[in-house]
Amino acid sequence: MTDKLFQWSTDLSVGIDEIDSQHRVLIDLLNQLFAAVVERKSDQIIGEILDGLLDYTRTHFALEERLMRDAGYGGPEFDAHLAQHHGFIARMEDIARKSMIENKSVTFELLNFLKHWLRDHITGTDRKYAAALRKAGYCTRQWEREARAVAASRERPWWKFWA
């Protein structure tokens, strides 16, 4: 397999095991997309990986948003966090649409955008709400239950899209 575009490190940890685990999955999916582009895989394979990345991102964001609401994390920081999520999903949907419908290829510029957006979002915005969740007394078991509930509520199983 090709070198990775993005490597997980402890510098990316938000201190919440389930969220860190999901961030690792997002990084893995991004690396799979990178490898598929570098190796000139078929448009169908790239589209499936991109679709899986988008679907898992929605699942992950839904968990974060539910946890923030439950912990009483609100106000302008919550609104800004939601705006970042909505903007990212809109950008990903546009990329997927162009890739599938308009037959536009996924570029290295786009991959670089995804890498930097994810890194900056984790180390900036996510760390703020993670501190609020810990302060609110959430325990790992609660987060894991929430993560399972959110994942179960998704119609399409995201785990089928990566090897």
ZISUL-V43591 format. One record per residue. N is the residue number from 0. RES is the residue in one small letter. PSI is psi in whole degrees, -180 to 180 (NA if undefined). BURIAL is + if it has 16 or more other ideal C-beta (glycine too) atoms within 10 Angstrom, else -. D_CENTER is the distance of its C-alpha to the mean C-alpha in whole Angstrom. Layout:
N_RES_PSI_BURIAL_D_CENTER / N_RES_PSI_BURIAL_D_CENTER
This chain:
0_m_152_-_22 / 1_t_157_-_21 / 2_d_154_-_20 / 3_k_149_-_17 / 4_l_-35_+_15 / 5_f_128_+_13 / 6_q_132_-_14 / 7_w_141_+_13 / 8_s_163_-_16 / 9_t_-19_-_17 / 10_d_-20_-_17 / 11_l_-7_+_13 / 12_s_137_+_14 / 13_v_0_+_14 / 14_g_13_-_17 / 15_i_112_+_15 / 16_d_-48_-_15 / 17_e_-42_+_13 / 18_i_-43_+_10 / 19_d_-42_+_11 / 20_s_-43_-_11 / 21_q_-37_+_7 / 22_h_-37_+_6 / 23_r_-40_-_9 / 24_v_-44_+_8 / 25_l_-43_+_5 / 26_i_-41_+_8 / 27_d_-44_+_10 / 28_l_-40_+_9 / 29_l_-41_+_9 / 30_n_-36_+_12 / 31_q_-40_+_14 / 32_l_-45_+_13 / 33_f_-49_+_15 / 34_a_-41_+_18 / 35_a_-38_+_18 / 36_v_-47_+_19 / 37_v_-41_-_21 / 38_e_4_-_23 / 39_r_47_-_24 / 40_k_168_+_22 / 41_s_157_-_23 / 42_d_-33_-_22 / 43_q_-45_-_21 / 44_i_-46_-_19 / 45_i_-42_+_17 / 46_g_-40_+_17 / 47_e_-41_+_16 / 48_i_-44_+_13 / 49_l_-42_+_12 / 50_d_-41_+_12 / 51_g_-40_+_10 / 52_l_-44_+_7 / 53_l_-45_+_8 / 54_d_-44_+_9 / 55_y_-36_+_6 / 56_t_-43_+_4 / 57_r_-44_+_7 / 58_t_-46_+_8 / 59_h_-46_+_6 / 60_f_-39_+_7 / 61_a_-41_+_10 / 62_l_-50_+_11 / 63_e_-46_+_10 / 64_e_-40_+_13 / 65_r_-45_-_15 / 66_l_-41_+_15 / 67_m_-45_+_16 / 68_r_-48_-_19 / 69_d_-31_-_20 / 70_a_-1_+_21 / 71_g_22_-_22 / 72_y_107_+_20 / 73_g_-161_-_21 / 74_g_-162_-_23 / 75_p_-34_-_22 / 76_e_-40_-_19 / 77_f_-46_+_17 / 78_d_-41_-_18 / 79_a_-39_-_17 / 80_h_-47_+_13 / 81_l_-41_-_13 / 82_a_-40_-_15 / 83_q_-43_+_12 / 84_h_-49_+_9 / 85_h_-41_-_12 / 86_g_-41_-_13 / 87_f_-45_+_9 / 88_i_-43_-_9 / 89_a_-42_-_13 / 90_r_-43_-_13 / 91_m_-41_+_11 / 92_e_-40_-_13 / 93_d_-43_-_16 / 94_i_-47_+_15 / 95_a_-42_+_15 / 96_r_-47_-_18 / 97_k_-38_-_20 / 98_s_-45_+_19 / 99_m_-47_-_20 / 100_i_-46_-_23 / 101_e_1_-_24 / 102_n_38_-_24 / 103_k_138_-_22 / 104_s_154_-_21 / 105_v_124_+_17 / 106_t_165_-_19 / 107_f_-30_-_18 / 108_e_-42_-_18 / 109_l_-44_+_15 / 110_l_-41_+_14 / 111_n_-41_-_15 / 112_f_-48_-_13 / 113_l_-44_+_10 / 114_k_-50_+_10 / 115_h_-38_-_12 / 116_w_-48_-_10 / 117_l_-47_+_7 / 118_r_-48_+_10 / 119_d_-37_-_12 / 120_h_-44_+_10 / 121_i_-50_+_10 / 122_t_-17_-_13 / 123_g_-79_-_14 / 124_t_-45_+_13 / 125_d_-35_+_11 / 126_r_-31_-_15 / 127_k_-48_-_17 / 128_y_-31_+_16 / 129_a_-41_+_16 / 130_a_-39_-_19 / 131_a_-38_+_20 / 132_l_-44_+_19 / 133_r_-41_-_21 / 134_k_-33_-_24 / 135_a_-6_-_24 / 136_g_18_-_24 / 137_y_140_+_21 / 138_c_163_-_22 / 139_t_-40_-_20 / 140_r_-40_-_21 / 141_q_-44_-_20 / 142_w_-40_+_17 / 143_e_-42_-_17 / 144_r_-44_-_19 / 145_e_-43_+_16 / 146_a_-44_+_13 / 147_r_-41_-_16 / 148_a_-42_-_17 / 149_v_-46_+_14 / 150_a_-40_+_13 / 151_a_-26_-_17 / 152_s_-14_-_17 / 153_r_139_-_15 / 154_e_-39_-_17 / 155_r_128_-_16 / 156_p_114_-_15 / 157_w_-26_+_12 / 158_w_-10_-_13 / 159_k_-5_-_16 / 160_f_1_+_14 / 161_w_155_+_14 / 162_a_NA_-_17
